Each structure stands twice: as structure tokens, then as C-alpha cells.
């Protein structure tokens, strides 16, 4: 059986907006046609100390989120959309204080990818963290890449 791999790096924060997604070529991994296995691809997040691995990319299900513990002890909500883009935002819902955004529903409004909180349904832009329903509220956004 042949397995194809796609090479992609996704940044979920640019200097200008702390939010744009940018793709770049990256060394892919997977199982080639010869059957030789190579290391699994992973999702990495950048903090003050540099890049670190949060989870294996194959542990993510497109359209669903997972919670991840960051090095500083905070929580992040990690998402893989159906187009293969990754997003990492703070997991704490600022309206309720509950750490539940990883359990939210993914969607898009006017081309803006968002996660809707599972509690009160406020929508947060996955690129910028801005609440689409209340301009004065946002969640942190973390740079991420796949390797």
C-alpha cells in the first residue's frame, strides 16, 4: 500500500496581525512506497524559549479540537481544519472562565475560520483570537507549525 504525505508548515500568527496563516515547504515524514517508516509528523508551538512539540499530527482529527498543556502551565486549544491547517489558541473561554474552547465547534463566517465556544456560543477568530461577537474580547493565539 502506498501512503502519500503532504509537506506543510503553518504559522498561526504573523508579526503584523499575530494571526495570519502562512505555508512553507517542510521536510515531510510518513511511510514511503518502499515501506520504510520514518518519524511521525508533529505539531509544534512557539513560546519565549523557542519551538516545542505539543502533539503528533496524526493525533488530531480534522474539524475537532484537543486541549494541550503548554510549557508555562497554560492550556491551549489545538485544531486541525479539514483543509489541513492547524490553529492554536488559548483554551479558556473569557466569558465563562471555563477551559473548554478545545471542545468548541469549528466554522467560518465571511472567510474567517472560527471556533464557537461550547457554552455560550461566542465565536473566536482562529487566526487573531478576536471574538466575532464582542470586539472587546479575545483569546491568545500561538504560533504553530508542523514538522
C-alpha positions as CSV (number, residue, x, y, z in Angstrom):
1,X,0.0,0.0,0.0
2,X,1.3,3.5,-0.9
3,X,0.9,6.4,1.6
4,X,1.2,9.9,0.3
5,X,2.5,12.7,2.6
6,X,2.0,16.4,2.2
7,X,4.7,18.7,3.3
8,X,3.3,21.8,5.1
9,X,4.3,24.3,7.8
10,X,1.5,26.5,9.2
11,X,2.2,29.7,11.2
12,X,-0.7,30.8,13.2
13,X,0.5,34.3,13.9
14,X,2.4,36.9,11.9
15,X,4.2,39.9,13.1
16,X,1.6,42.3,11.6
17,X,-1.5,40.6,12.9
18,X,-0.4,37.9,15.2
19,X,-2.8,35.8,13.2
20,X,-2.2,35.1,9.5
21,X,-1.7,31.6,8.3
22,X,1.4,31.1,6.1
23,X,2.5,27.9,4.4
24,X,6.1,26.8,3.6
25,X,7.8,23.7,2.4
26,X,9.0,21.4,5.1
27,X,10.6,18.0,5.4
28,X,7.8,15.5,5.4
29,X,7.6,12.2,7.1
30,X,5.5,9.1,6.8
31,X,5.8,5.8,5.1
32,X,7.2,5.8,1.6
33,X,6.4,3.4,-1.3
34,X,9.3,1.2,-0.2
35,X,7.6,0.6,3.2
36,X,10.3,2.2,5.3
37,X,8.8,4.0,8.2
38,X,10.1,7.4,9.2
39,X,9.2,9.6,12.3
40,X,5.6,10.8,12.6
41,X,4.9,14.4,11.9
42,X,4.2,16.6,14.9
43,X,2.6,20.0,15.8
44,X,4.9,22.5,17.4
45,X,4.1,25.7,19.2
46,X,6.5,28.7,19.7
47,X,7.0,30.3,23.1
48,X,9.7,32.6,24.6
49,X,12.1,29.6,24.7
50,X,11.5,28.6,21.0
51,X,9.6,25.8,19.3
52,X,8.5,22.7,21.2
53,X,6.3,19.7,20.2
54,X,2.8,19.7,21.5
55,X,1.4,16.5,19.9
56,X,1.7,14.1,17.0
57,X,-0.1,15.5,13.9
58,X,-1.9,12.1,13.4
59,X,-3.4,12.5,16.9
60,X,-5.6,15.4,15.6
61,X,-8.9,14.8,13.9
62,X,-9.9,17.3,11.2
63,X,-12.7,19.5,12.4
64,X,-12.2,18.7,16.1
65,X,-10.1,20.2,18.8
66,X,-7.9,18.9,21.6
67,X,-6.6,20.6,24.7
68,X,-2.8,20.8,25.2
69,X,-0.7,21.8,28.2
70,X,2.0,24.4,27.3
71,X,5.4,24.7,28.9
72,X,4.3,27.6,31.1
73,X,1.4,25.6,32.5
74,X,-1.3,27.3,30.5
75,X,-3.7,25.5,28.3
76,X,-4.2,25.7,24.5
77,X,-6.9,24.6,22.2
78,X,-5.4,22.9,19.2
79,X,-7.3,22.5,15.9
80,X,-6.8,20.9,12.5
81,X,-9.2,22.1,9.9
82,X,-10.4,19.9,7.0
83,X,-8.0,21.7,4.7
84,X,-5.1,20.6,6.8
85,X,-4.4,23.9,8.5
86,X,-3.5,24.0,12.2
87,X,-4.6,26.6,14.7
88,X,-3.6,27.1,18.4
89,X,-5.5,29.5,20.7
90,X,-6.0,29.8,24.4
91,X,-8.3,27.1,25.8
92,X,-10.0,29.4,28.3
93,X,-13.4,30.9,27.4
94,X,-13.1,34.5,28.5
95,X,-16.9,34.8,29.0
96,X,-17.2,31.9,31.5
97,X,-13.7,31.3,32.7
98,X,-14.0,27.6,31.7
99,X,-11.3,25.8,29.8
100,X,-13.5,24.5,27.1
101,X,-12.6,26.1,23.7
102,X,-11.0,22.8,22.5
103,X,-14.4,21.3,22.7
104,X,-16.0,24.0,20.5
105,X,-17.4,23.8,17.0
106,X,-15.3,24.9,14.0
107,X,-16.8,27.0,11.3
108,X,-16.2,30.1,9.1
109,X,-18.0,33.4,8.7
110,X,-17.2,35.5,5.6
111,X,-14.0,33.5,5.1
112,X,-12.9,33.9,8.8
113,X,-12.2,30.5,10.5
114,X,-13.6,30.4,14.0
115,X,-14.2,28.2,17.0
116,X,-17.6,28.7,18.8
117,X,-17.5,28.2,22.5
118,X,-19.5,25.1,23.5
119,X,-21.0,27.0,26.4
120,X,-22.4,30.4,25.3
121,X,-21.5,30.0,21.6
122,X,-19.4,33.1,21.2
123,X,-17.1,32.8,18.1
124,X,-13.4,33.4,18.2
125,X,-11.3,34.0,15.1
126,X,-8.7,31.2,15.0
127,X,-6.2,33.5,13.3
128,X,-6.4,36.5,15.5
129,X,-8.2,35.3,18.7
130,X,-10.7,38.2,18.3
131,X,-14.3,37.5,19.4
132,X,-16.5,37.9,16.4
133,X,-19.5,38.6,18.7
134,X,-17.8,41.2,21.0
135,X,-14.9,43.3,19.7
136,X,-13.6,44.0,23.2
137,X,-12.8,40.3,23.9
138,X,-10.2,38.0,22.6
139,X,-8.2,34.8,23.4
140,X,-4.5,34.3,23.0
141,X,-3.1,33.0,19.7
142,X,0.0,30.9,19.5
143,X,2.3,30.4,16.5
144,X,2.4,26.8,15.3
145,X,3.9,24.7,12.7
146,X,4.0,21.1,11.5
147,X,7.3,19.2,11.2
